[in-house]
Amino acid sequence: MTDPLTVTIGGEELVIRQRWEVVSIVNDILIAVWFIIGSILFFGESTTTAGTWLFLAGSIELLIRPAIRLSRRLHIRRVRSATTPNDSDDDY
């Protein structure tokens, strides 16, 4: 039988990960909302322009997705470097 995998994560890092996950989920929901409403507005000729703007908003939200992931990574790296001493044996 193998030993279970043990992962040590700081409490602050876990909170940061959870907060960024919420931001990502809200962003995904907004993407869906913009595209669904935009699609519905495309059915009427008088609301096509509004639908186009919502498609643009959804596309911008898609661009924000990787920015959220990158921000999360940078934030976690900053927290890790603040709690880890610089004089590590792992430095090369």
PyMOL commands that set and color helices and strands:
alter all, ss='L'
color gray80, all
select helices_A, chain A and resi 11-41+45-83
alter helices_A, ss='H'
color red, helices_A
deselect
rebuild
show_as cartoon
